[in-house]
Amino acid sequence: MGGYAWISLTTDYGTFDGFAAACRGVIARIAPDVRVNDITHHVPPADVPRGAAVLAQTAPHLPPSVHVAVVDPGVGTERRGVAIGTPGGILVGPDNGLLIWGAEALGGITEVAEITNKDWLLGDVSHTFHGRDVFSPAAAHLALGAPLSEAGPAVAPDTLVRLPDPIVAVGDGWLEAEVLTVDRFGNVQLAAEGSTLSGLSPELVVGGVKARRAQTFAEAGQGEMIVFEDSAGRVAIAVNGGRAVVLLSVRTGDVVRVAER
């Protein structure tokens, strides 16, 4: 029987409360030899696109895993809990668009099941904590080698909820793209592929602020804004010694224009 040695966790639970620890504990009680890798528990509350982006950009760099993701403002409603099979691992979580980008990053969807097997659920399922009562135990069983078909009935992949595609537009000497994530350093990641920078000159304007194309932070002076291709292959904006998100006054979902001076 196959299985996975690792389970990853991506949530908006934070670490001030015991929510993440409860998920880890449920996994350990069912599959004590499976290791748990915390991608993050600090997705902004209910920010499904941010959770989806972080999961998709991180999961391909982890060992083959069952990836549990819980950013779930619809918990307790009729939204489905699903397990998605891919060539690079299994994703478990709510059917709210959170898992799709990760599935594509892991090679595409091969199989989907709705999680309904009562033998896999943790006692009386809470209306507000499916991460503990549904997704963590399901992930543990899948990591131990249970097939997706045991989780519940098959789901047609084209019925899964998808997030809207991020806005990206490229023209002669400019690009406009949606803010995909903002990291803890205040760097702003756009949805545009890093390759789109190749058509722009080194001297740029971003949201009315002067910037330059660069490959490293050290290429800019203190307080200077740079535009670069980040480690995920996306266009990103940073300020040497500062926070680009503050200087640009943007947040996830806003559209930023990068243009030649």
KOLGUPA-307838 format. One record per residue (C-alpha): residue number from 1; residue in three letters; x, y negated, z negated. Coordinates in Angstrom, 3 decimals, padded with zeros to 6 digits. Example, Ala and Ser with C-alpha at 12.3 -4.5 7.8 and 13.67 -1.06 7.14 Angstrom:
! residues 2
nr_rest_east_north_up
1_ALA_012.300_004.500_-007.800
2_SER_013.670_001.060_-007.140
END
This chain:
! residues 261
nr_rest_east_north_up
1_MET_000.000_000.000_000.000
2_GLY_001.254_-003.469_000.886
3_GLY_000.915_-006.610_-001.116
4_TYR_002.804_-009.754_-002.045
5_ALA_005.416_-010.404_-004.704
6_TRP_004.426_-014.071_-004.950
7_ILE_001.338_-016.201_-005.510
8_SER_001.533_-019.969_-005.049
9_LEU_-000.721_-022.548_-006.698
10_THR_-001.698_-025.956_-005.300
11_THR_-004.277_-027.878_-007.337
12_ASP_-005.429_-031.248_-008.616
13_TYR_-005.623_-029.929_-012.190
14_GLY_-002.611_-031.835_-013.489
15_THR_-000.523_-030.540_-016.381
16_PHE_-001.993_-032.497_-019.288
17_ASP_-004.712_-029.878_-019.797
18_GLY_-004.693_-026.092_-019.787
19_PHE_-006.348_-025.560_-016.410
20_ALA_-003.219_-024.574_-014.474
21_ALA_-002.004_-022.356_-017.327
22_ALA_-005.363_-020.567_-017.401
23_CYS_-005.016_-019.745_-013.695
24_ARG_-001.504_-018.445_-014.223
25_GLY_-002.708_-016.406_-017.201
26_VAL_-005.511_-014.739_-015.246
27_ILE_-003.044_-013.782_-012.534
28_ALA_-000.597_-012.386_-015.103
29_ARG_-003.269_-010.250_-016.777
30_ILE_-004.252_-008.615_-013.467
31_ALA_-000.881_-008.552_-011.679
32_PRO_001.838_-008.985_-014.328
33_ASP_004.696_-008.221_-011.936
34_VAL_003.651_-010.815_-009.353
35_ARG_005.538_-014.102_-009.649
36_VAL_003.792_-017.468_-009.505
37_ASN_005.204_-020.469_-007.676
38_ASP_003.644_-023.845_-008.515
39_ILE_003.628_-025.981_-005.379
40_THR_001.954_-028.811_-007.271
41_HIS_-000.816_-029.477_-009.762
42_HIS_-000.724_-033.221_-009.132
43_VAL_-002.751_-033.619_-005.961
44_PRO_-004.808_-036.775_-006.615
45_PRO_-008.195_-035.687_-007.988
46_ALA_-010.574_-034.528_-005.226
47_ASP_-008.139_-035.623_-002.463
48_VAL_-008.695_-032.657_-000.154
49_PRO_-006.655_-034.031_002.795
50_ARG_-003.636_-034.651_000.540
51_GLY_-003.864_-031.119_-000.869
52_ALA_-004.205_-029.693_002.625
53_ALA_-001.141_-031.597_003.849
54_VAL_001.049_-030.615_000.893
55_LEU_000.052_-026.961_001.221
56_ALA_000.659_-026.878_004.972
57_GLN_004.060_-028.564_004.697
58_THR_005.268_-026.326_001.861
59_ALA_003.840_-022.849_002.406
60_PRO_005.999_-021.956_005.447
61_HIS_009.143_-022.448_003.321
62_LEU_008.039_-020.028_000.591
63_PRO_008.416_-016.261_000.591
64_PRO_005.367_-014.402_001.966
65_SER_002.668_-015.159_-000.587
66_VAL_-000.959_-015.371_-001.486
67_HIS_-001.520_-019.128_-001.601
68_VAL_-004.206_-020.339_-003.995
69_ALA_-005.343_-023.913_-003.382
70_VAL_-007.985_-025.628_-005.486
71_VAL_-008.973_-029.195_-004.738
72_ASP_-012.655_-028.633_-005.011
73_PRO_-015.085_-031.522_-005.554
74_GLY_-017.887_-029.199_-004.368
75_VAL_-017.284_-026.561_-007.048
76_GLY_-020.545_-024.995_-008.235
77_THR_-022.448_-025.875_-005.044
78_GLU_-023.262_-023.613_-002.100
79_ARG_-019.822_-024.061_-000.556
80_ARG_-018.103_-020.708_000.000
81_GLY_-014.989_-019.350_-001.602
82_VAL_-012.844_-017.710_001.065
83_ALA_-009.689_-015.713_001.645
84_ILE_-007.950_-016.375_004.967
85_GLY_-005.470_-013.936_006.466
86_THR_-002.565_-015.191_008.588
87_PRO_000.657_-013.635_009.921
88_GLY_002.577_-015.457_007.165
89_GLY_000.401_-014.841_004.119
90_ILE_-003.087_-015.175_002.663
91_LEU_-004.793_-018.385_001.579
92_VAL_-007.470_-018.396_-001.124
93_GLY_-009.707_-021.294_-002.099
94_PRO_-012.829_-023.266_-001.304
95_ASP_-014.201_-023.551_002.217
96_ASN_-013.902_-027.324_002.363
97_GLY_-011.059_-027.779_004.858
98_LEU_-008.312_-027.455_002.264
99_LEU_-006.871_-024.217_003.668
100_ILE_-007.061_-024.673_007.448
101_TRP_-003.873_-026.694_008.039
102_GLY_-001.976_-024.218_005.871
103_ALA_-003.376_-021.302_007.838
104_GLU_-002.252_-022.898_011.080
105_ALA_001.210_-023.547_009.641
106_LEU_001.458_-019.857_008.711
107_GLY_000.719_-018.647_012.221
108_GLY_-003.043_-019.048_012.615
109_ILE_-006.144_-017.372_011.262
110_THR_-006.380_-013.613_011.796
111_GLU_-009.163_-012.684_009.370
112_VAL_-011.490_-014.394_006.889
113_ALA_-013.592_-013.001_004.045
114_GLU_-015.995_-014.678_001.670
115_ILE_-015.072_-013.911_-001.946
116_THR_-018.170_-012.230_-003.394
117_ASN_-016.863_-008.980_-004.925
118_LYS_-018.184_-009.162_-008.496
119_ASP_-015.557_-006.677_-009.673
120_TRP_-012.936_-009.285_-008.783
121_LEU_-014.569_-012.180_-010.614
122_LEU_-013.755_-013.148_-014.168
123_GLY_-016.817_-012.395_-016.315
124_ASP_-019.521_-015.059_-016.232
125_VAL_-018.226_-017.381_-013.544
126_SER_-018.092_-021.002_-014.679
127_HIS_-019.889_-023.539_-012.506
128_THR_-016.894_-025.864_-012.765
129_PHE_-013.757_-023.680_-012.912
130_HIS_-013.625_-021.386_-009.888
131_GLY_-009.841_-021.718_-009.870
132_ARG_-009.744_-019.572_-012.995
133_ASP_-012.810_-017.370_-012.489
134_VAL_-012.842_-016.738_-008.714
135_PHE_-009.704_-017.757_-006.843
136_SER_-006.970_-016.670_-009.268
137_PRO_-008.348_-013.151_-009.853
138_ALA_-009.019_-012.716_-006.137
139_ALA_-005.451_-013.757_-005.350
140_ALA_-004.110_-011.291_-007.913
141_HIS_-006.033_-008.397_-006.346
142_LEU_-004.867_-009.377_-002.871
143_ALA_-001.275_-009.639_-004.077
144_LEU_-001.564_-006.095_-005.422
145_GLY_-002.407_-004.937_-001.906
146_ALA_-006.194_-004.966_-001.721
147_PRO_-007.416_-005.668_001.827
148_LEU_-009.389_-008.795_002.601
149_SER_-012.398_-006.623_003.410
150_GLU_-012.691_-005.782_-000.303
151_ALA_-013.082_-009.454_-001.192
152_GLY_-016.465_-009.654_000.504
153_PRO_-018.156_-009.963_003.890
154_ALA_-016.255_-011.094_006.955
155_VAL_-016.558_-014.736_007.960
156_ALA_-016.306_-016.011_011.530
157_PRO_-013.283_-018.332_011.620
158_ASP_-015.144_-020.909_013.706
159_THR_-017.644_-021.398_010.859
160_LEU_-014.982_-022.574_008.421
161_VAL_-015.121_-026.222_007.396
162_ARG_-012.400_-028.293_009.052
163_LEU_-011.093_-031.695_008.073
164_PRO_-011.241_-034.363_010.791
165_ASP_-008.057_-034.577_012.825
166_PRO_-005.919_-037.486_011.569
167_ILE_-005.839_-040.569_013.794
168_VAL_-002.742_-040.828_015.983
169_ALA_-002.360_-043.133_018.994
170_VAL_000.833_-043.878_020.909
171_GLY_001.358_-046.668_023.441
172_ASP_004.162_-048.560_025.164
173_GLY_006.327_-049.811_022.291
174_TRP_003.913_-048.965_019.492
175_LEU_002.170_-046.209_017.596
176_GLU_-000.745_-046.157_015.195
177_ALA_-001.252_-043.281_012.792
178_GLU_-003.194_-042.385_009.705
179_VAL_-001.439_-042.191_006.337
180_LEU_-001.242_-038.482_005.567
181_THR_000.511_-038.512_002.181
182_VAL_002.303_-040.827_-000.215
183_ASP_004.988_-039.162_-002.314
184_ARG_006.059_-040.028_-005.875
185_PHE_008.829_-042.280_-004.508
186_GLY_006.261_-044.421_-002.707
187_ASN_007.304_-043.211_000.741
188_VAL_004.433_-043.275_003.224
189_GLN_004.069_-040.290_005.538
190_LEU_002.067_-040.776_008.737
191_ALA_000.263_-038.131_010.749
192_ALA_002.366_-038.860_013.856
193_GLU_005.056_-036.394_014.852
194_GLY_008.595_-037.630_014.299
195_SER_009.331_-037.245_018.010
196_THR_007.058_-040.219_018.734
197_LEU_009.767_-042.497_017.344
198_SER_012.086_-041.675_020.236
199_GLY_010.229_-044.099_022.496
200_LEU_010.619_-047.058_020.142
201_SER_013.485_-049.516_019.830
202_PRO_015.485_-049.747_016.565
203_GLU_013.941_-053.062_015.479
204_LEU_010.333_-052.608_014.358
205_VAL_007.424_-054.210_012.583
206_VAL_005.255_-052.104_010.292
207_GLY_002.026_-053.638_009.075
208_GLY_003.510_-057.097_009.581
209_VAL_006.737_-056.235_007.712
210_LYS_010.114_-056.092_009.491
211_ALA_011.644_-052.594_009.579
212_ARG_014.275_-050.600_011.401
213_ARG_014.550_-047.047_012.669
214_ALA_016.986_-044.996_010.612
215_GLN_017.930_-041.461_009.673
216_THR_019.031_-042.096_006.088
217_PHE_018.079_-044.568_003.357
218_ALA_021.675_-045.750_003.208
219_GLU_021.384_-047.237_006.702
220_ALA_019.173_-049.986_005.264
221_GLY_020.023_-052.803_002.923
222_GLN_018.509_-053.087_-000.543
223_GLY_014.793_-053.791_-000.199
224_GLU_014.791_-053.177_003.563
225_MET_012.079_-051.038_005.151
226_ILE_012.995_-048.096_007.353
227_VAL_011.002_-045.816_009.643
228_PHE_012.308_-042.287_010.009
229_GLU_011.441_-038.662_010.712
230_ASP_010.954_-036.948_007.356
231_SER_011.715_-033.372_006.328
232_ALA_008.251_-032.248_007.474
233_GLY_008.818_-033.619_010.969
234_ARG_006.452_-036.587_010.520
235_VAL_006.951_-040.323_010.904
236_ALA_007.568_-041.794_007.470
237_ILE_008.158_-045.239_006.045
238_ALA_010.377_-046.040_003.066
239_VAL_011.969_-049.011_001.363
240_ASN_015.550_-048.701_000.188
241_GLY_015.321_-049.226_-003.564
242_GLY_011.584_-049.902_-003.427
243_ARG_008.160_-048.456_-002.707
244_ALA_006.797_-048.689_000.832
245_VAL_003.267_-047.943_-000.354
246_VAL_003.293_-051.114_-002.468
247_LEU_004.828_-053.306_000.218
248_LEU_002.312_-052.102_002.824
249_SER_-000.612_-051.875_000.375
250_VAL_-001.940_-048.672_001.942
251_ARG_-003.410_-045.413_000.766
252_THR_-004.195_-042.002_002.252
253_GLY_-006.481_-042.339_005.263
254_ASP_-005.479_-045.891_006.180
255_VAL_-004.139_-046.481_009.692
256_VAL_-000.683_-048.063_010.000
257_ARG_000.717_-049.708_013.129
258_VAL_004.424_-049.372_013.968
259_ALA_005.534_-051.616_016.823
260_GLU_008.639_-053.017_018.418
261_ARG_009.554_-056.574_017.437
END
